Amino acid sequence: MKEILKIENKKYAYQCLNQALNMGLNFKLEKNFKEKNFNVDNLNDLLDNPVEGIELKELLKYFEKEIIPYCSNFSNKNFMGFPDSGNSLAGLSGAILADFLQQNLINSSFCAPIATYIEIAVIKWFRELLGYKIIPINSIWDVGGIITYGGTGSNATAMLLARENFRKNTMINGVNNASDYKIIVPKGINHYSIKSSSMWIGCGNNVIEVETDNYRYNIQELKKVLLANKGKIMSVVSYVGDSRTMTIENLKEVYQTVKEIDKNIWLHVDACHGFSLSFSDKLKNKIVGIELFDSIATDPHKVLNIPYCISALLIKDPHKFKLITSTSDLIMQEDFAWGQVTPFIGSKCWISLKIWFMMKNIGIKKIGKIIEQRCEIANILAHKINNSKHFILINEVNINAVVFMYVKDKNNLKKDIKKINLLNQRIYSKMLEEGIYYLHSFSLPDDRGIMEKGAILTPLRFMSGNPNIKEEDLNNILNYIIKLVKELEDNE
Ligand SMILES: Cc1ncc(COP(=O)(O)O)c(C=O)c1O
C-alpha cells in the first residue's frame, strides 16, 4: 500500500513530499496576492464524495492547478492588509517537523517527553521579554503560560481565569446571575473575541464598552463605569495594538485606575500584536506597564512570521492556573502534563516548535531589528500620506498600522463622510476583485476628529509584518489606488 509511509516506499514518499514542498514554495513566492477569484456557484464541483482515490502525485498536480490559484497569499509582499506573513524559514521548518514528529502535548511522560520542555522554554522566553517574573520550574504550575491555538483561545482562557478569580468555584457551581460577571472593554476598537468568550463561558453578553479618546480608554469614563458597577466587574481588558489602529493603551494609567477602585478585578491585556515590541530594545519602552497586568495574550502567528496557528497566554502569577484546572484519569497526573492546564484543548500538536525554531534561528536581537524595520515602514507610509493631497491619515501610528482614506484633494476637502466612505469602499472592492494588492477595510469611529469626531468611517488600512516590503512598494500601493480611482471615475 503505497499511500502509507513505510521503509519500502521511502523514495516515493520523498518524491511526493518534495513535490508538495515545491508547490508551497512556489505559492509563497507568487507575484500577486491571489491569482483567481473562486465563484461560489461552482461549490458543488468540490463536494463530490471521493469514492475512488487519486494517486498522490496526480492529486498534488490537480491541487496545484485547480485549488492553489484561488488561495490568498499572506506571504506576498503585495498583501498589505495583515501582518501574518508566515514566511520565516525556520518557522516553516518547525511546522513541517511538528507534523512529522506527532508529539501530543497533553501528557509528558510517554506523549511528549522532550516537546513539553521545549514548550516551557518558549513560554519562559516570552515571559522574560515582557517583564514577568520567572520562578524555578518544578512542574507545569510554575511555568506561567500556556500555548493555545490563537488569540481568541488565549483571550477566552484569560476570561475564564478572570471569572474564577472573581467568583471561586464557578467551574463547579456554574454561573449564578450572569449580569454580575461584567467585562469592560474600550468602545469601537475591542476585538470580538472578548464578547464571544464571555458568552462561551456562561457569563452572557455583559460586556460594557467604555468611551475612548484617540483609541484609548477615556480614563474619566472608565472611572465612572468602574464605580457605577463596583463589585460586578470581573475583568478590564486593554489593548497593546487593537485590531484596527494598533494603538497602544496608557497601560499604567489603566492599571492604577482599576486597582485603586477594585484590587480583585482581573486586568487582561490583549497584546496579540504589540507584544512584538518587547523584542526591540528601542521599542520596548512603548509597552512599559504590561508586566503589571494579570494576563497577556500574544499571537506569534500574526507578528513573528510564524505559520498558523499559535498563540501564548501568559499570566503574572503562574499558580493562578490552578483556578481553571480540570483533571481526569485519562490525563496523567504528572508534574509536567500540559493537559491539566489547557482548557478547551485535548490532544495538542507541538505548535510551539515553530516559535522555538524561529527564535533559535533569528535570535532575539535580530527579531527586534525586524520589528523596528516593520514599524519604520509604517511610519514612512504615514509620512507619504501626510504629504500627499490625495490621502488623509486617520490614526496616530503606534506600531505597524496605517489607517487612511482617499479623499481626492485634502486641501479642498468637503467633509461629505458618506461620499468619502463610499469611494473608499469601492476602492476596496475593486482591489479585492483584481487580486494584485490587498489593504484591509472595516468600520471605525473617528476618535481623533480627523473628519468629524465620532463619525463612522470605512477607511483603508495598511498593516504588514512582511520584512520584504520596501519603500518602493509603498509608492506602488499609493499609485495603484490613484489609478483605481481614475478607472472607477472613467467607468462612471
Ligand atoms: C487584537 C486582537 N486580538 C485577538 C485576535 C484574535 O486572534 P486569532 O485570530 O489568532 O484568534 C485578533 C485577530 O485579529 C486581534 O487583532
The ligand as an SDF file (V2000), in Angstrom:
LIG
                    3D

 16 16  0  0  0  0  0  0  0  0999 V2000
   -6.1660   42.4030   18.9280 C   0  0  0  0  0  0  0  0  0  0  0  0
   -6.5990   41.0240   18.5370 C   0  0  0  0  0  0  0  0  0  0  0  0
   -6.8990   40.1360   19.4970 N   0  0  0  0  0  0  0  0  0  0  0  0
   -7.2750   38.8860   19.2060 C   0  0  0  0  0  0  0  0  0  0  0  0
   -7.3910   38.4650   17.9070 C   0  0  0  0  0  0  0  0  0  0  0  0
   -7.7990   37.0530   17.6120 C   0  0  0  0  0  0  0  0  0  0  0  0
   -6.6990   36.3450   17.2200 O   0  0  0  0  0  0  0  0  0  0  0  0
   -6.7920   34.9720   16.4140 P   0  0  0  0  0  0  0  0  0  0  0  0
   -7.3070   35.3050   15.0610 O   0  0  0  0  0  0  0  0  0  0  0  0
   -5.3890   34.4720   16.4360 O   0  0  0  0  0  0  0  0  0  0  0  0
   -7.7350   34.0860   17.1610 O   0  0  0  0  0  0  0  0  0  0  0  0
   -7.1120   39.3620   16.8690 C   0  0  0  0  0  0  0  0  0  0  0  0
   -7.2470   38.9480   15.4750 C   0  0  0  0  0  0  0  0  0  0  0  0
   -7.1680   39.6830   14.5440 O   0  0  0  0  0  0  0  0  0  0  0  0
   -6.6870   40.6780   17.1950 C   0  0  0  0  0  0  0  0  0  0  0  0
   -6.3930   41.5610   16.2320 O   0  0  0  0  0  0  0  0  0  0  0  0
  1  2  1  0
  2  3  1  0
  2 15  2  0
  3  4  2  0
  4  5  1  0
  5  6  1  0
  5 12  2  0
  6  7  1  0
  7  8  1  0
  8  9  2  0
  8 10  1  0
  8 11  1  0
 12 13  1  0
 12 15  1  0
 13 14  2  0
 15 16  1  0
M  END
$$$$
